[in-house]
Amino acid sequence: MTYVRCDHDLDLGRAMRGVLVSGLMLLVLAGCGVRDYPDDWPSPDPNWLSRKGGCPDLAGDYDSVNSELSWLFSANPDYHVARKTWTEHHARVEQADDGSWLRITTNLNARGFEDYRERMLKFNRETNGFPIDGWLELKVGVDYECSGGWLRGLRFEQAEKVGGLQRKSLQLRTDKSGGLIAGATVEIDQSLSWGDSRPIPLGSSKGTQWFRWPKRDPADDEALLAMQEVDVRRYPWANNGNFVPMRFTSFFLAPICVRFFDGDYSEGVRGPEQVRSRDDRRPPAPVCPESWGKFDFGEVFRRELTVPGDHPRKYRIEWFVLGEDESKPEVIRIADVRKLPVMPRRD
C-alpha cells in the first residue's frame, strides 16, 4: 500500500457552470481521482467500453487481499490498521450488468492456505466454528454510487472527526493490468508537543492512501486444489501408558462429511457450527446425511486411541466431500496409533 496526497476539493458543480462537453467533465472527474497516483503502478483503466450501468466494471478475481478490503466498505469509524494475524486471501467480485449490486467473496489463496495450515498445526489451533471466508453484498444508492469512471463508497465518509481523524471519501476502479485499485482519502489533525507540554495544534492534513490488489493467476486455483486434504496426527504423549490422543483436521475449503469407527461402532463426528453474520443472505449451509458429521475448513476432532495389546482395537475414519458420492468414502485405517505422524512442536 502507498500513501499519496489529493488535496484539491473543487466543487465541480460551481466550477463548471455553463455549457461544457460531457466528455470533458468526465475527464476532470477522473483526473481528480488519480492525482498523485503512484508512478510505478499500472495506470487506471478508463473503462469506457465496459461500463455497467454507469459504474466501472470491477468483476474479476483479485489476489493478495488482506484485511483492508472489508474495512474500506464498512462504516467502522476507526482508522484502518492491517491485522497482523490476517492470512492472505483472494477476492472474487461479481457485478450486476446494470451496476445495481456488487458481491465480494473472499477466501484463502494458496499462500494464505499454507500459512494458515502451518500455524494451525504448530500451535494446535482450530477454527472453532468461525469461517475463514468472507462475503459482502453491496447495493447502488445504499453502499456506493458511480461517477467519473469510479465506484465511490457511501459508507466510508464520516460527518465529523473521531479521535482527530475523519474519513472523507473512497473510490475504486480497475487498472490497465486487470488489478483492482482503491483510494481512501482521510483528514488527520496535526499537532506539535514535547515532554508534558500541551500539544500545539497545527491544523489538519488530507491524504489519500492507495491500495492495489493484482489480478489473480488462475494457476493459484490449481495449487489450492492440490493442497486440500484431511490430516490425521497423534500427540507425542500417552495417557496412563495405553491411550494416545489423535487429532483429525479438515483442510478442505468445501465441507466434508465424517464418521469415526471403533470396531463395529460408528459415530458421526462433527465440528462446531460455523457462525454467520446477521447480514449474510446466502442460502443455508448444506448438511451431511444422517449418521455423518460435517466439518468445515480447519475444524478438528480429537480422540484417545488405545495402544495395540492382546486384543487390539480396530479404528477407522471415513469421509467424503459434501455433494460427492457418499457410498464411496475415503477410508483411513489406524492399526497402531503410535505410527501416525506426530504433531509439530512449538519452537
C-alpha positions, 0 to 999 in steps of 0.5 A, a space after each residue: 500500500 502507498 500513501 499519496 496526497 489529493 488535496 484539491 476539493 473543487 466543487 465541480 458543480 460551481 466550477 463548471 457552470 455553463 455549457 461544457 462537453 460531457 466528455 470533458 467533465 468526465 475527464 476532470 472527474 477522473 483526473 481528480 481521482 488519480 492525482 498523485 497516483 503512484 508512478 510505478 503502478 499500472 495506470 487506471 483503466 478508463 473503462 469506457 467500453 465496459 461500463 455497467 450501468 454507469 459504474 466501472 466494471 470491477 468483476 474479476 478475481 483479485 489476489 493478495 487481499 488482506 484485511 483492508 478490503 472489508 474495512 474500506 466498505 464498512 462504516 467502522 469509524 476507526 482508522 484502518 490498521 492491517 491485522 497482523 494475524 490476517 492470512 492472505 486471501 483472494 477476492 472474487 467480485 461479481 457485478 450486476 450488468 446494470 451496476 445495481 449490486 456488487 458481491 465480494 467473496 473472499 477466501 484463502 489463496 494458496 499462500 494464505 492456505 499454507 500459512 494458515 495450515 502451518 500455524 494451525 498445526 504448530 500451535 494446535 489451533 482450530 477454527 472453532 466454528 468461525 469461517 475463514 471466508 468472507 462475503 459482502 453484498 453491496 447495493 447502488 444508492 445504499 453502499 456506493 454510487 458511480 461517477 467519473 469512471 469510479 465506484 465511490 463508497 457511501 459508507 466510508 465518509 464520516 460527518 465529523 472527526 473521531 479521535 482527530 481523524 475523519 474519513 472523507 471519501 473512497 473510490 475504486 476502479 480497475 487498472 490497465 493490468 486487470 488489478 483492482 485499485 482503491 483510494 481512501 482519502 482521510 483528514 488527520 489533525 496535526 499537532 506539535 508537543 514535547 515532554 508534558 507540554 500541551 500539544 500545539 495544534 497545527 491544523 489538519 492534513 488530507 491524504 489519500 492512501 492507495 491500495 492495489 490488489 493484482 489480478 489473480 493467476 488462475 494457476 493459484 486455483 490449481 495449487 489450492 486444489 492440490 493442497 486440500 486434504 484431511 490430516 490425521 496426527 497423534 500427540 507425542 504423549 500417552 495417557 496412563 501408558 495405553 491411550 494416545 490422543 489423535 487429532 483429525 483436521 479438515 483442510 478442505 475449503 468445501 465441507 466434508 462429511 465424517 464418521 469415526 469407527 471403533 470396531 463395529 461402532 460408528 459415530 458421526 463426528 462433527 465440528 462446531 457450527 460455523 457462525 454467520 453474520 446477521 447480514 449474510 443472505 446466502 442460502 443455508 449451509 448444506 448438511 451431511 446425511 444422517 449418521 455423518 458429521 460435517 466439518 468445515 475448513 480447519 475444524 478438528 476432532 480429537 480422540 484417545 486411541 488405545 495402544 495395540 495389546 492382546 486384543 487390539 482395537 480396530 479404528 477407522 475414519 471415513 469421509 467424503 466431500 459434501 455433494 460427492 458420492 457418499 457410498 464411496 468414502 475415503 477410508 483411513 485405517 489406524 492399526 497402531 496409533 503410535 505410527 501416525 505422524 506426530 504433531 509439530 512442536 512449538 519452537 
